[in-house]
Amino acid sequence: MTDYAKAREVAEQAREREWTRPSFGKQLFLGDLRLDLVHPVPRPGEEETARGDDFLRALRRFLEDKVDPAAIERESVIPPDVVTGLADLGAFGMKIEPEYGGLGLSHLYYTRALMLVGSYSPAIATLLSAHQSIGVPQPLRLFGTEAQKRAFLPRCARGEISAFLLTEPDVGSDPARLATTAVRDGDHYVLDGVKLWTTNGTVADLLVVMARTGERISAFVVEANTPGITVERRNAFMGLRGIENGLTRFEHVRVPAENLIGREGQGLKIALTTLNTGRLSLPAVCAGTAKWAARIAREWCGTRVQWGRRIGEHEAVAGKIAFIACSAYALEALVDLSSRLADDERNDIRIEAALAKLWASEMAWRVADELVQIRGGRGFETAESLAARGERGVPAEQMLRDLRINRIFEGSTEIMHLLIAREAVDAHLAAAGELVDPTADLRAKAAAARRAGGFYARWLPTLVTGPGSRPGTFAEFEPLAHQLRYVERASRKLARSTFYGMSRWQGRLEHRQRFLGRLVDIGAELFAMTAVCLRARQDAARLGRRPYELADGFCRQARQRVEALFHDLWSNCDDIDARIAGRVLDWRYAFLEEGVLDPSIDGPWIASSAASTASDPRGARARARR
Ligand SMILES: Cc1cc2nc3c(=O)[nH]c(=O)nc-3n(C[C@H](O)[C@H](O)[C@H](O)COP(=O)(O)OP(=O)(O)OC[C@H]3O[C@@H](n4cnc5c(N)ncnc54)[C@H](O)[C@@H]3O)c2cc1C
């Protein structure tokens, strides 16, 4: 089996195949806008709202009174008293049920809390979300035994920090290559391997470790102070300077067998299922930053005068302000809707959460980039430097740097495209089956062709017309009704385009990554438009027509992007680009690198797994914290 086939098989095994609950996202890609699944938007109960609001108020007070985000950026560390203060507030156990010592907040309030924290200090938001969204609490809540929950959740809720360890120097997007092993030895497993970029790794008390048990991958809860574990480095990054991110080595680490989460071989499935809702935390941080950017854009562009006008009155800048404002509204709407759906539990939200992660990380990056642009030279200057010159220390460049990683971790944009596309074309694959399988024999292919013919004969006619083609539908959305009609029509066009792609490339469709990426991006924009329309309708009750204007503006911007994506599906440079890239890789164009120098420091592309001589940075940090 080739490495590609192996990687694909591992991804398939980890994938949840069953759809036991309805999915708005899945239907959207099938050309079936199931507004009834998301509208009316689920509302939290009164008691939950009161508890959530109380917590948000306390959190806000704590951040304003006790946290200096500029100091975190300057010192590259979150001070121990901030960590202790957050623990006292219950911020490390926001989603953990009260019976295990947590606050038992809903997803809605968890993401609102991360939005608030993320707008102020993305490093603190990362500490909290790595601990709760991917660290020990979430996989244990979903897959842990009662004994495991009783043993570990109260500790997590009290503020013992946890980390999630999947990545290795040679394992990033492709977990099939995972090299860390867990070998059963009596009533223990013995772990050996190296884990890279473990967020919270240098300060963690508890770890979730992914390791190979034979052919499959399993997940373990591991005490960070178990003999044989060394943290060899604290890594430094372009942004998120306050995070505690390490390189962790396991040498003959004995872990009690009862610390296995779920069953042997379930590790990747646990990781993916954890991310189904865990993925909502990054969009929340993105929404927080975008909302903050909207505020800075308003204040700055309404004050700064150039060429006789406030810069916000120059059309080029006005376009950017509108983009920032509309995107911020949409980002919050998307996180809000996805979180409510996660709490409601009637829908399967794995596609929605993945779309939210993908779309939010890309849009927030663009928002921050535009903020830097409209701040001019001040956008490029650090907050400390601005303040030292006597100006307001706006950390625009820091926010841009801090946001960049969201497009890479918890599933890079490229991997999210593939993951979502896999679900989007699932109906086709189920119908066409062996037809697209290059290894299937002719009889199987003939049977698959008959099956697929039947499916398409029933399905294609449903894509010709729908409520979006009839004037007057979705009238309850008042001025936004036409935007929802567009979403409905575009959803059918999306499904037809997927079908055309499937017919054209069949089994090779999975390699048309840019085509698939565009399909997914269209789906993400349509989901965002839906979320915005629902949100504006809710907000209008409180705020009058203003939310409608903003939502309509957002939908118009999103439609421009959708139309461009539809166009690029069939008119693009994909084949030429692939040929050029192949030639770049073959050194054909090495001549273009003449006349420049490479400032890189010497070293191999991937470090060897041999032990380094660096000292463990945990001792000093742990002492400081306790
Ligand atoms: C600050 C930070 C914090 C992190 N925190 C954690 C953590 O807490 N726990 C943890 O386990 N990991 C963590 N990571 C690791 C992170 O999840 C990985 O960086 C990410 O999964 C990508 O893996 P990689 O860096 O090895 O990139 P690679 O997999 O080497 O990918 C390189 C590029 O190729 C693309 N690519 C790869 N495969 C494909 C494909 N099949 N098709 C198309 N494109 C492809 C990628 O999208 C990317 O653009 C962290 C990383 C950073 C930088």
The ligand as an ORCA input file, in Angstrom:
! r2SCAN-3c Opt
* xyz 0 1
  C       1.482     27.313     17.933
  C       1.130     25.891     17.649
  C       0.375     25.179     18.553
  C       0.072     23.838     18.324
  N      -0.591     23.121     19.281
  C      -0.701     21.767     19.146
  C      -1.185     20.961     20.211
  O      -1.542     21.459     21.281
  N      -1.226     19.619     20.038
  C      -0.835     19.023     18.868
  O      -0.897     17.800     18.775
  N      -0.386     19.770     17.820
  C      -0.300     21.115     17.941
  N       0.199     21.878     16.909
  C       0.495     21.242     15.636
  C      -0.470     21.639     14.551
  O      -1.702     21.041     14.766
  C       0.193     21.260     13.203
  O       1.138     22.266     12.936
  C      -0.795     21.114     12.086
  O      -1.558     19.962     12.277
  C      -0.111     21.008     10.728
  O       0.877     20.022     10.737
  P       2.352     20.381     10.239
  O       2.757     21.662     10.857
  O       3.240     19.224     10.438
  O       2.191     20.662      8.688
  P       2.269     19.605      7.500
  O       1.319     18.498      7.737
  O       3.691     19.273      7.219
  O       1.676     20.476      6.312
  C       2.443     21.463      5.619
  C       1.528     22.090      4.573
  O       1.044     21.098      3.675
  C      -0.381     21.067      3.677
  N      -0.827     19.688      3.546
  C      -0.475     18.619      4.291
  N      -1.100     17.528      3.880
  C      -1.873     17.881      2.830
  C      -2.765     17.196      1.959
  N      -3.028     15.899      2.092
  N      -3.388     17.905      1.002
  C      -3.182     19.225      0.862
  N      -2.350     19.923      1.643
  C      -1.703     19.265      2.617
  C      -0.782     21.681      5.004
  O      -2.079     22.237      4.968
  C       0.286     22.748      5.184
  O      -0.057     23.877      4.448
  C       0.500     23.223     17.124
  C       1.247     23.957     16.185
  C       1.581     25.261     16.454
  C       2.436     25.985     15.458
*
